[in-house]
Structures are given as C-alpha cells and as structure tokens.
Amino acid sequence: MYSVNYKDKVLDYRYKKLADFIYAFYVGDIYIGQLFRMHKYCWSCVSGKPNKLSPVDGFKSRFYASQFLLKLNNYI
C-alpha cells in the first residue's frame, strides 16, 4: 500500500469505486480528486481543487495518475 507524509502524519492512499470506470481518490480522509479508466491501458484524472490543468489524460496506470494529483495539489 502506498502512503504520503502530510503534516507529520502518514496517510494511506485510498480509492472508492464510484462506477465501473470512475474512482474517487483520497489520502487518509482528504479528498484529492477523481480517476477515470478510459481504456484498458489509459487513465485520466481531475483534481478536487479547481485548476487550469484538469482534466489530464494519458497516464499508464492509476498509480501514476494518483501521483500527478498529489504533486498538482502540493501533497508531495
């Protein structure tokens, strides 16, 4: 399982399946954004905080899309 240090706490990645191809992404109890499985080998993501970059397409895995959202929102 993956985790991140945030404000001197270790918070685990958590995914909640909303539909067949949509997942909500959390770190601990903090909502980060949504991940979408577009094709068998392609993922997209949308940040929970408004920004000019969302949505972003073309990630190879759910993990890479999650890492991007964490970097975009300054969690890592």
PyMOL Python script that loads the backbone (N, CA, C, O; Angstrom):
from pymol import cmd

cmd.read_pdbstr("""\
ATOM      1  N   MET A   1       0.844  -1.169   0.000  1.00  0.00           N
ATOM      2  CA  MET A   1       0.000   0.000   0.000  1.00  0.00           C
ATOM      3  C   MET A   1       0.893   1.237   0.000  1.00  0.00           C
ATOM      4  O   MET A   1       1.960   1.246   0.613  1.00  0.00           O
ATOM      5  N   TYR A   2       0.449   2.264  -0.685  1.00  0.00           N
ATOM      6  CA  TYR A   2       1.207   3.497  -0.777  1.00  0.00           C
ATOM      7  C   TYR A   2       0.706   4.496   0.251  1.00  0.00           C
ATOM      8  O   TYR A   2      -0.455   4.469   0.658  1.00  0.00           O
ATOM      9  N   SER A   3       1.610   5.379   0.663  1.00  0.00           N
ATOM     10  CA  SER A   3       1.254   6.392   1.643  1.00  0.00           C
ATOM     11  C   SER A   3       2.068   7.654   1.391  1.00  0.00           C
ATOM     12  O   SER A   3       3.021   7.655   0.611  1.00  0.00           O
ATOM     13  N   VAL A   4       1.673   8.728   2.069  1.00  0.00           N
ATOM     14  CA  VAL A   4       2.344  10.017   1.940  1.00  0.00           C
ATOM     15  C   VAL A   4       2.424  10.657   3.326  1.00  0.00           C
ATOM     16  O   VAL A   4       1.516  10.495   4.142  1.00  0.00           O
ATOM     17  N   ASN A   5       3.507  11.381   3.590  1.00  0.00           N
ATOM     18  CA  ASN A   5       3.632  12.138   4.831  1.00  0.00           C
ATOM     19  C   ASN A   5       3.014  13.509   4.620  1.00  0.00           C
ATOM     20  O   ASN A   5       3.397  14.235   3.702  1.00  0.00           O
ATOM     21  N   TYR A   6       2.055  13.862   5.470  1.00  0.00           N
ATOM     22  CA  TYR A   6       1.385  15.158   5.361  1.00  0.00           C
ATOM     23  C   TYR A   6       1.140  15.696   6.761  1.00  0.00           C
ATOM     24  O   TYR A   6       0.441  15.074   7.561  1.00  0.00           O
ATOM     25  N   LYS A   7       1.718  16.851   7.054  1.00  0.00           N
ATOM     26  CA  LYS A   7       1.603  17.489   8.376  1.00  0.00           C
ATOM     27  C   LYS A   7       1.986  16.521   9.490  1.00  0.00           C
ATOM     28  O   LYS A   7       1.252  16.358  10.465  1.00  0.00           O
ATOM     29  N   ASP A   8       3.138  15.885   9.335  1.00  0.00           N
ATOM     30  CA  ASP A   8       3.699  14.958  10.322  1.00  0.00           C
ATOM     31  C   ASP A   8       2.828  13.735  10.592  1.00  0.00           C
ATOM     32  O   ASP A   8       2.916  13.130  11.660  1.00  0.00           O
ATOM     33  N   LYS A   9       1.989  13.371   9.627  1.00  0.00           N
ATOM     34  CA  LYS A   9       1.191  12.155   9.721  1.00  0.00           C
ATOM     35  C   LYS A   9       1.415  11.327   8.464  1.00  0.00           C
ATOM     36  O   LYS A   9       1.649  11.870   7.384  1.00  0.00           O
ATOM     37  N   VAL A  10       1.342  10.023   8.611  1.00  0.00           N
ATOM     38  CA  VAL A  10       1.430   9.115   7.469  1.00  0.00           C
ATOM     39  C   VAL A  10       0.010   8.759   7.057  1.00  0.00           C
ATOM     40  O   VAL A  10      -0.735   8.150   7.825  1.00  0.00           O
ATOM     41  N   LEU A  11      -0.362   9.146   5.830  1.00  0.00           N
ATOM     42  CA  LEU A  11      -1.704   8.910   5.326  1.00  0.00           C
ATOM     43  C   LEU A  11      -1.640   7.955   4.139  1.00  0.00           C
ATOM     44  O   LEU A  11      -0.839   8.147   3.224  1.00  0.00           O
ATOM     45  N   ASP A  12      -2.479   6.935   4.156  1.00  0.00           N
ATOM     46  CA  ASP A  12      -2.506   5.922   3.096  1.00  0.00           C
ATOM     47  C   ASP A  12      -3.384   6.371   1.933  1.00  0.00           C
ATOM     48  O   ASP A  12      -4.350   7.115   2.108  1.00  0.00           O
ATOM     49  N   TYR A  13      -3.019   5.895   0.732  1.00  0.00           N
ATOM     50  CA  TYR A  13      -3.850   6.104  -0.447  1.00  0.00           C
ATOM     51  C   TYR A  13      -5.120   5.283  -0.265  1.00  0.00           C
ATOM     52  O   TYR A  13      -5.083   4.175   0.269  1.00  0.00           O
ATOM     53  N   ARG A  14      -6.230   5.830  -0.708  1.00  0.00           N
ATOM     54  CA  ARG A  14      -7.491   5.107  -0.619  1.00  0.00           C
ATOM     55  C   ARG A  14      -8.324   5.425  -1.860  1.00  0.00           C
ATOM     56  O   ARG A  14      -8.427   6.583  -2.264  1.00  0.00           O
ATOM     57  N   TYR A  15      -8.904   4.416  -2.447  1.00  0.00           N
ATOM     58  CA  TYR A  15      -9.726   4.572  -3.640  1.00  0.00           C
ATOM     59  C   TYR A  15     -11.129   4.078  -3.342  1.00  0.00           C
ATOM     60  O   TYR A  15     -11.316   3.032  -2.721  1.00  0.00           O
ATOM     61  N   LYS A  16     -12.107   4.841  -3.790  1.00  0.00           N
ATOM     62  CA  LYS A  16     -13.508   4.446  -3.640  1.00  0.00           C
ATOM     63  C   LYS A  16     -14.104   4.343  -5.038  1.00  0.00           C
ATOM     64  O   LYS A  16     -14.126   5.322  -5.784  1.00  0.00           O
ATOM     65  N   LYS A  17     -14.584   3.162  -5.387  1.00  0.00           N
ATOM     66  CA  LYS A  17     -15.148   2.932  -6.722  1.00  0.00           C
ATOM     67  C   LYS A  17     -16.538   3.566  -6.798  1.00  0.00           C
ATOM     68  O   LYS A  17     -17.435   3.208  -6.035  1.00  0.00           O
ATOM     69  N   LEU A  18     -16.705   4.512  -7.728  1.00  0.00           N
ATOM     70  CA  LEU A  18     -17.984   5.193  -7.894  1.00  0.00           C
ATOM     71  C   LEU A  18     -18.811   4.593  -9.031  1.00  0.00           C
ATOM     72  O   LEU A  18     -20.041   4.604  -8.982  1.00  0.00           O
ATOM     73  N   ALA A  19     -18.139   4.077 -10.043  1.00  0.00           N
ATOM     74  CA  ALA A  19     -18.781   3.421 -11.191  1.00  0.00           C
ATOM     75  C   ALA A  19     -17.763   2.436 -11.763  1.00  0.00           C
ATOM     76  O   ALA A  19     -16.683   2.259 -11.200  1.00  0.00           O
ATOM     77  N   ASP A  20     -18.105   1.806 -12.865  1.00  0.00           N
ATOM     78  CA  ASP A  20     -17.194   0.822 -13.458  1.00  0.00           C
ATOM     79  C   ASP A  20     -15.845   1.414 -13.826  1.00  0.00           C
ATOM     80  O   ASP A  20     -14.833   0.714 -13.781  1.00  0.00           O
ATOM     81  N   PHE A  21     -15.812   2.681 -14.187  1.00  0.00           N
ATOM     82  CA  PHE A  21     -14.570   3.287 -14.648  1.00  0.00           C
ATOM     83  C   PHE A  21     -14.188   4.563 -13.888  1.00  0.00           C
ATOM     84  O   PHE A  21     -13.263   5.264 -14.299  1.00  0.00           O
ATOM     85  N   ILE A  22     -14.877   4.873 -12.796  1.00  0.00           N
ATOM     86  CA  ILE A  22     -14.610   6.096 -12.027  1.00  0.00           C
ATOM     87  C   ILE A  22     -14.242   5.736 -10.596  1.00  0.00           C
ATOM     88  O   ILE A  22     -14.922   4.945  -9.942  1.00  0.00           O
ATOM     89  N   TYR A  23     -13.132   6.343 -10.114  1.00  0.00           N
ATOM     90  CA  TYR A  23     -12.677   6.142  -8.742  1.00  0.00           C
ATOM     91  C   TYR A  23     -12.447   7.493  -8.080  1.00  0.00           C
ATOM     92  O   TYR A  23     -11.868   8.392  -8.689  1.00  0.00           O
ATOM     93  N   ALA A  24     -12.894   7.642  -6.841  1.00  0.00           N
ATOM     94  CA  ALA A  24     -12.547   8.804  -6.034  1.00  0.00           C
ATOM     95  C   ALA A  24     -11.241   8.470  -5.326  1.00  0.00           C
ATOM     96  O   ALA A  24     -11.065   7.355  -4.834  1.00  0.00           O
ATOM     97  N   PHE A  25     -10.329   9.431  -5.274  1.00  0.00           N
ATOM     98  CA  PHE A  25      -9.009   9.216  -4.681  1.00  0.00           C
ATOM     99  C   PHE A  25      -8.870  10.056  -3.415  1.00  0.00           C
ATOM    100  O   PHE A  25      -9.104  11.264  -3.425  1.00  0.00           O
ATOM    101  N   TYR A  26      -8.488   9.398  -2.336  1.00  0.00           N
ATOM    102  CA  TYR A  26      -8.304  10.039  -1.042  1.00  0.00           C
ATOM    103  C   TYR A  26      -6.918   9.713  -0.505  1.00  0.00           C
ATOM    104  O   TYR A  26      -6.340   8.673  -0.817  1.00  0.00           O
ATOM    105  N   VAL A  27      -6.400  10.622   0.308  1.00  0.00           N
ATOM    106  CA  VAL A  27      -5.207  10.357   1.107  1.00  0.00           C
ATOM    107  C   VAL A  27      -5.678  10.506   2.546  1.00  0.00           C
ATOM    108  O   VAL A  27      -5.961  11.610   3.011  1.00  0.00           O
ATOM    109  N   GLY A  28      -5.758   9.385   3.237  1.00  0.00           N
ATOM    110  CA  GLY A  28      -6.404   9.406   4.551  1.00  0.00           C
ATOM    111  C   GLY A  28      -7.874   9.725   4.334  1.00  0.00           C
ATOM    112  O   GLY A  28      -8.565   8.999   3.619  1.00  0.00           O
ATOM    113  N   ASP A  29      -8.363  10.809   4.946  1.00  0.00           N
ATOM    114  CA  ASP A  29      -9.736  11.269   4.744  1.00  0.00           C
ATOM    115  C   ASP A  29      -9.807  12.501   3.856  1.00  0.00           C
ATOM    116  O   ASP A  29     -10.880  13.085   3.705  1.00  0.00           O
ATOM    117  N   ILE A  30      -8.693  12.910   3.267  1.00  0.00           N
ATOM    118  CA  ILE A  30      -8.632  14.110   2.436  1.00  0.00           C
ATOM    119  C   ILE A  30      -8.953  13.736   0.988  1.00  0.00           C
ATOM    120  O   ILE A  30      -8.274  12.904   0.387  1.00  0.00           O
ATOM    121  N   TYR A  31      -9.988  14.358   0.443  1.00  0.00           N
ATOM    122  CA  TYR A  31     -10.369  14.108  -0.949  1.00  0.00           C
ATOM    123  C   TYR A  31      -9.381  14.822  -1.869  1.00  0.00           C
ATOM    124  O   TYR A  31      -9.154  16.024  -1.730  1.00  0.00           O
ATOM    125  N   ILE A  32      -8.793  14.078  -2.811  1.00  0.00           N
ATOM    126  CA  ILE A  32      -7.799  14.627  -3.731  1.00  0.00           C
ATOM    127  C   ILE A  32      -8.396  14.867  -5.112  1.00  0.00           C
ATOM    128  O   ILE A  32      -8.163  15.921  -5.704  1.00  0.00           O
ATOM    129  N   GLY A  33      -9.160  13.912  -5.637  1.00  0.00           N
ATOM    130  CA  GLY A  33      -9.746  14.062  -6.961  1.00  0.00           C
ATOM    131  C   GLY A  33     -10.358  12.769  -7.449  1.00  0.00           C
ATOM    132  O   GLY A  33     -10.578  11.836  -6.676  1.00  0.00           O
ATOM    133  N   GLN A  34     -10.636  12.724  -8.761  1.00  0.00           N
ATOM    134  CA  GLN A  34     -11.221  11.533  -9.364  1.00  0.00           C
ATOM    135  C   GLN A  34     -10.318  10.997 -10.456  1.00  0.00           C
ATOM    136  O   GLN A  34      -9.630  11.747 -11.150  1.00  0.00           O
ATOM    137  N   LEU A  35     -10.336   9.677 -10.592  1.00  0.00           N
ATOM    138  CA  LEU A  35      -9.564   8.977 -11.610  1.00  0.00           C
ATOM    139  C   LEU A  35     -10.533   8.222 -12.515  1.00  0.00           C
ATOM    140  O   LEU A  35     -11.515   7.644 -12.050  1.00  0.00           O
ATOM    141  N   PHE A  36     -10.240   8.237 -13.811  1.00  0.00           N
ATOM    142  CA  PHE A  36     -11.109   7.605 -14.792  1.00  0.00           C
ATOM    143  C   PHE A  36     -10.316   6.607 -15.617  1.00  0.00           C
ATOM    144  O   PHE A  36      -9.259   6.938 -16.154  1.00  0.00           O
ATOM    145  N   ARG A  37     -10.820   5.398 -15.718  1.00  0.00           N
ATOM    146  CA  ARG A  37     -10.186   4.401 -16.585  1.00  0.00           C
ATOM    147  C   ARG A  37     -10.809   4.562 -17.968  1.00  0.00           C
ATOM    148  O   ARG A  37     -11.970   4.216 -18.183  1.00  0.00           O
ATOM    149  N   MET A  38     -10.019   5.092 -18.902  1.00  0.00           N
ATOM    150  CA  MET A  38     -10.541   5.421 -20.222  1.00  0.00           C
ATOM    151  C   MET A  38     -10.496   4.225 -21.172  1.00  0.00           C
ATOM    152  O   MET A  38     -11.461   3.972 -21.893  1.00  0.00           O
ATOM    153  N   HIS A  39      -9.419   3.514 -21.177  1.00  0.00           N
ATOM    154  CA  HIS A  39      -9.237   2.321 -21.992  1.00  0.00           C
ATOM    155  C   HIS A  39      -8.525   1.301 -21.116  1.00  0.00           C
ATOM    156  O   HIS A  39      -8.294   1.549 -19.932  1.00  0.00           O
ATOM    157  N   LYS A  40      -8.188   0.190 -21.674  1.00  0.00           N
ATOM    158  CA  LYS A  40      -7.522  -0.846 -20.888  1.00  0.00           C
ATOM    159  C   LYS A  40      -6.197  -0.355 -20.315  1.00  0.00           C
ATOM    160  O   LYS A  40      -5.824  -0.737 -19.206  1.00  0.00           O
ATOM    161  N   TYR A  41      -5.488   0.483 -21.056  1.00  0.00           N
ATOM    162  CA  TYR A  41      -4.168   0.940 -20.611  1.00  0.00           C
ATOM    163  C   TYR A  41      -4.060   2.453 -20.508  1.00  0.00           C
ATOM    164  O   TYR A  41      -2.966   2.992 -20.671  1.00  0.00           O
ATOM    165  N   CYS A  42      -5.148   3.153 -20.246  1.00  0.00           N
ATOM    166  CA  CYS A  42      -5.103   4.611 -20.187  1.00  0.00           C
ATOM    167  C   CYS A  42      -5.984   5.136 -19.051  1.00  0.00           C
ATOM    168  O   CYS A  42      -7.127   4.708 -18.893  1.00  0.00           O
ATOM    169  N   TRP A  43      -5.442   6.061 -18.268  1.00  0.00           N
ATOM    170  CA  TRP A  43      -6.147   6.668 -17.148  1.00  0.00           C
ATOM    171  C   TRP A  43      -6.162   8.185 -17.309  1.00  0.00           C
ATOM    172  O   TRP A  43      -5.244   8.764 -17.889  1.00  0.00           O
ATOM    173  N   SER A  44      -7.201   8.818 -16.796  1.00  0.00           N
ATOM    174  CA  SER A  44      -7.321  10.270 -16.756  1.00  0.00           C
ATOM    175  C   SER A  44      -7.619  10.675 -15.323  1.00  0.00           C
ATOM    176  O   SER A  44      -8.075   9.862 -14.519  1.00  0.00           O
ATOM    177  N   CYS A  45      -7.356  11.952 -15.007  1.00  0.00           N
ATOM    178  CA  CYS A  45      -7.626  12.419 -13.650  1.00  0.00           C
ATOM    179  C   CYS A  45      -8.144  13.847 -13.659  1.00  0.00           C
ATOM    180  O   CYS A  45      -7.858  14.628 -14.567  1.00  0.00           O
ATOM    181  N   VAL A  46      -8.914  14.169 -12.626  1.00  0.00           N
ATOM    182  CA  VAL A  46      -9.448  15.503 -12.402  1.00  0.00           C
ATOM    183  C   VAL A  46      -9.205  15.832 -10.937  1.00  0.00           C
ATOM    184  O   VAL A  46      -9.554  15.056 -10.047  1.00  0.00           O
ATOM    185  N   SER A  47      -8.609  16.982 -10.700  1.00  0.00           N
ATOM    186  CA  SER A  47      -8.311  17.395  -9.336  1.00  0.00           C
ATOM    187  C   SER A  47      -9.577  17.826  -8.610  1.00  0.00           C
ATOM    188  O   SER A  47     -10.520  18.321  -9.228  1.00  0.00           O
ATOM    189  N   GLY A  48      -9.592  17.637  -7.302  1.00  0.00           N
ATOM    190  CA  GLY A  48     -10.697  18.096  -6.479  1.00  0.00           C
ATOM    191  C   GLY A  48     -10.663  19.595  -6.260  1.00  0.00           C
ATOM    192  O   GLY A  48     -11.686  20.196  -5.931  1.00  0.00           O
ATOM    193  N   LYS A  49      -9.499  20.209  -6.439  1.00  0.00           N
ATOM    194  CA  LYS A  49      -9.349  21.664  -6.336  1.00  0.00           C
ATOM    195  C   LYS A  49      -9.340  22.244  -7.743  1.00  0.00           C
ATOM    196  O   LYS A  49      -8.678  21.698  -8.625  1.00  0.00           O
ATOM    197  N   PRO A  50     -10.059  23.339  -7.972  1.00  0.00           N
ATOM    198  CA  PRO A  50     -10.086  23.922  -9.319  1.00  0.00           C
ATOM    199  C   PRO A  50      -8.695  24.367  -9.779  1.00  0.00           C
ATOM    200  O   PRO A  50      -7.942  24.975  -9.018  1.00  0.00           O
ATOM    201  N   ASN A  51      -8.373  24.056 -11.019  1.00  0.00           N
ATOM    202  CA  ASN A  51      -7.123  24.499 -11.629  1.00  0.00           C
ATOM    203  C   ASN A  51      -7.272  24.470 -13.138  1.00  0.00           C
ATOM    204  O   ASN A  51      -8.262  23.962 -13.666  1.00  0.00           O
ATOM    205  N   LYS A  52      -6.282  25.020 -13.829  1.00  0.00           N
ATOM    206  CA  LYS A  52      -6.348  25.125 -15.287  1.00  0.00           C
ATOM    207  C   LYS A  52      -5.898  23.853 -15.997  1.00  0.00           C
ATOM    208  O   LYS A  52      -6.113  23.722 -17.201  1.00  0.00           O
ATOM    209  N   LEU A  53      -5.282  22.919 -15.287  1.00  0.00           N
ATOM    210  CA  LEU A  53      -4.751  21.720 -15.921  1.00  0.00           C
ATOM    211  C   LEU A  53      -5.758  20.577 -16.047  1.00  0.00           C
ATOM    212  O   LEU A  53      -5.587  19.698 -16.891  1.00  0.00           O
ATOM    213  N   SER A  54      -6.782  20.578 -15.238  1.00  0.00           N
ATOM    214  CA  SER A  54      -7.714  19.442 -15.230  1.00  0.00           C
ATOM    215  C   SER A  54      -8.685  19.529 -16.388  1.00  0.00           C
ATOM    216  O   SER A  54      -9.119  20.630 -16.723  1.00  0.00           O
ATOM    217  N   PRO A  55      -9.042  18.437 -17.007  1.00  0.00           N
ATOM    218  CA  PRO A  55      -8.580  17.069 -16.799  1.00  0.00           C
ATOM    219  C   PRO A  55      -7.265  16.803 -17.522  1.00  0.00           C
ATOM    220  O   PRO A  55      -6.931  17.489 -18.488  1.00  0.00           O
ATOM    221  N   VAL A  56      -6.531  15.818 -17.054  1.00  0.00           N
ATOM    222  CA  VAL A  56      -5.277  15.401 -17.671  1.00  0.00           C
ATOM    223  C   VAL A  56      -5.427  13.937 -18.068  1.00  0.00           C
ATOM    224  O   VAL A  56      -5.854  13.104 -17.269  1.00  0.00           O
ATOM    225  N   ASP A  57      -5.069  13.637 -19.315  1.00  0.00           N
ATOM    226  CA  ASP A  57      -5.241  12.294 -19.869  1.00  0.00           C
ATOM    227  C   ASP A  57      -3.904  11.630 -20.146  1.00  0.00           C
ATOM    228  O   ASP A  57      -2.865  12.289 -20.181  1.00  0.00           O
ATOM    229  N   GLY A  58      -3.942  10.299 -20.345  1.00  0.00           N
ATOM    230  CA  GLY A  58      -2.801   9.573 -20.875  1.00  0.00           C
ATOM    231  C   GLY A  58      -1.877   8.919 -19.869  1.00  0.00           C
ATOM    232  O   GLY A  58      -0.728   8.631 -20.202  1.00  0.00           O
ATOM    233  N   PHE A  59      -2.333   8.674 -18.653  1.00  0.00           N
ATOM    234  CA  PHE A  59      -1.483   8.003 -17.671  1.00  0.00           C
ATOM    235  C   PHE A  59      -1.531   6.495 -17.901  1.00  0.00           C
ATOM    236  O   PHE A  59      -2.570   5.942 -18.262  1.00  0.00           O
ATOM    237  N   LYS A  60      -0.403   5.845 -17.690  1.00  0.00           N
ATOM    238  CA  LYS A  60      -0.294   4.405 -17.926  1.00  0.00           C
ATOM    239  C   LYS A  60      -1.003   3.593 -16.844  1.00  0.00           C
ATOM    240  O   LYS A  60      -1.502   2.501 -17.116  1.00  0.00           O
ATOM    241  N   SER A  61      -1.049   4.116 -15.624  1.00  0.00           N
ATOM    242  CA  SER A  61      -1.669   3.374 -14.532  1.00  0.00           C
ATOM    243  C   SER A  61      -2.386   4.324 -13.581  1.00  0.00           C
ATOM    244  O   SER A  61      -2.199   5.540 -13.626  1.00  0.00           O
ATOM    245  N   ARG A  62      -3.202   3.741 -12.732  1.00  0.00           N
ATOM    246  CA  ARG A  62      -3.907   4.515 -11.715  1.00  0.00           C
ATOM    247  C   ARG A  62      -2.921   5.147 -10.746  1.00  0.00           C
ATOM    248  O   ARG A  62      -3.148   6.257 -10.263  1.00  0.00           O
ATOM    249  N   PHE A  63      -1.838   4.454 -10.461  1.00  0.00           N
ATOM    250  CA  PHE A  63      -0.812   4.976  -9.555  1.00  0.00           C
ATOM    251  C   PHE A  63      -0.196   6.266 -10.093  1.00  0.00           C
ATOM    252  O   PHE A  63      -0.042   7.233  -9.347  1.00  0.00           O
ATOM    253  N   TYR A  64       0.161   6.292 -11.388  1.00  0.00           N
ATOM    254  CA  TYR A  64       0.774   7.482 -11.970  1.00  0.00           C
ATOM    255  C   TYR A  64      -0.196   8.665 -11.978  1.00  0.00           C
ATOM    256  O   TYR A  64       0.213   9.803 -11.746  1.00  0.00           O
ATOM    257  N   ALA A  65      -1.459   8.405 -12.240  1.00  0.00           N
ATOM    258  CA  ALA A  65      -2.461   9.464 -12.191  1.00  0.00           C
ATOM    259  C   ALA A  65      -2.618   9.983 -10.756  1.00  0.00           C
ATOM    260  O   ALA A  65      -2.793  11.183 -10.545  1.00  0.00           O
ATOM    261  N   SER A  66      -2.554   9.086  -9.782  1.00  0.00           N
ATOM    262  CA  SER A  66      -2.639   9.487  -8.370  1.00  0.00           C
ATOM    263  C   SER A  66      -1.442  10.336  -7.971  1.00  0.00           C
ATOM    264  O   SER A  66      -1.596  11.350  -7.290  1.00  0.00           O
ATOM    265  N   GLN A  67      -0.261   9.930  -8.388  1.00  0.00           N
ATOM    266  CA  GLN A  67       0.952  10.696  -8.084  1.00  0.00           C
ATOM    267  C   GLN A  67       0.865  12.101  -8.675  1.00  0.00           C
ATOM    268  O   GLN A  67       1.253  13.073  -8.027  1.00  0.00           O
ATOM    269  N   PHE A  68       0.360  12.211  -9.899  1.00  0.00           N
ATOM    270  CA  PHE A  68       0.216  13.521 -10.522  1.00  0.00           C
ATOM    271  C   PHE A  68      -0.723  14.411  -9.718  1.00  0.00           C
ATOM    272  O   PHE A  68      -0.428  15.587  -9.506  1.00  0.00           O
ATOM    273  N   LEU A  69      -1.846  13.865  -9.269  1.00  0.00           N
ATOM    274  CA  LEU A  69      -2.793  14.663  -8.477  1.00  0.00           C
ATOM    275  C   LEU A  69      -2.169  15.130  -7.163  1.00  0.00           C
ATOM    276  O   LEU A  69      -2.403  16.256  -6.725  1.00  0.00           O
ATOM    277  N   LEU A  70      -1.377  14.265  -6.540  1.00  0.00           N
ATOM    278  CA  LEU A  70      -0.712  14.662  -5.300  1.00  0.00           C
ATOM    279  C   LEU A  70       0.293  15.783  -5.533  1.00  0.00           C
ATOM    280  O   LEU A  70       0.385  16.714  -4.732  1.00  0.00           O
ATOM    281  N   LYS A  71       1.040  15.697  -6.617  1.00  0.00           N
ATOM    282  CA  LYS A  71       2.005  16.753  -6.944  1.00  0.00           C
ATOM    283  C   LYS A  71       1.285  18.043  -7.333  1.00  0.00           C
ATOM    284  O   LYS A  71       1.718  19.131  -6.956  1.00  0.00           O
ATOM    285  N   LEU A  72       0.202  17.930  -8.075  1.00  0.00           N
ATOM    286  CA  LEU A  72      -0.552  19.094  -8.500  1.00  0.00           C
ATOM    287  C   LEU A  72      -1.126  19.864  -7.314  1.00  0.00           C
ATOM    288  O   LEU A  72      -1.182  21.094  -7.330  1.00  0.00           O
ATOM    289  N   ASN A  73      -1.551  19.130  -6.285  1.00  0.00           N
ATOM    290  CA  ASN A  73      -2.153  19.750  -5.100  1.00  0.00           C
ATOM    291  C   ASN A  73      -1.170  19.964  -3.962  1.00  0.00           C
ATOM    292  O   ASN A  73      -1.575  20.274  -2.842  1.00  0.00           O
ATOM    293  N   ASN A  74       0.134  19.800  -4.240  1.00  0.00           N
ATOM    294  CA  ASN A  74       1.213  20.064  -3.280  1.00  0.00           C
ATOM    295  C   ASN A  74       1.183  19.175  -2.028  1.00  0.00           C
ATOM    296  O   ASN A  74       1.483  19.634  -0.926  1.00  0.00           O
ATOM    297  N   TYR A  75       0.822  17.916  -2.209  1.00  0.00           N
ATOM    298  CA  TYR A  75       0.883  16.977  -1.091  1.00  0.00           C
ATOM    299  C   TYR A  75       2.219  16.242  -1.054  1.00  0.00           C
ATOM    300  O   TYR A  75       2.611  15.728  -0.006  1.00  0.00           O
ATOM    301  N   ILE A  76       2.921  16.185  -2.182  1.00  0.00           N
ATOM    302  CA  ILE A  76       4.277  15.608  -2.205  1.00  0.00           C
ATOM    303  C   ILE A  76       5.181  16.522  -2.995  1.00  0.00           C
ATOM    304  O   ILE A  76       6.368  16.235  -3.145  1.00  0.00           O
TER     305      ILE A  76
END
""", "prot")
cmd.dss("prot")
cmd.show_as("cartoon", "prot")
cmd.util.cbc("prot")
cmd.orient("prot")
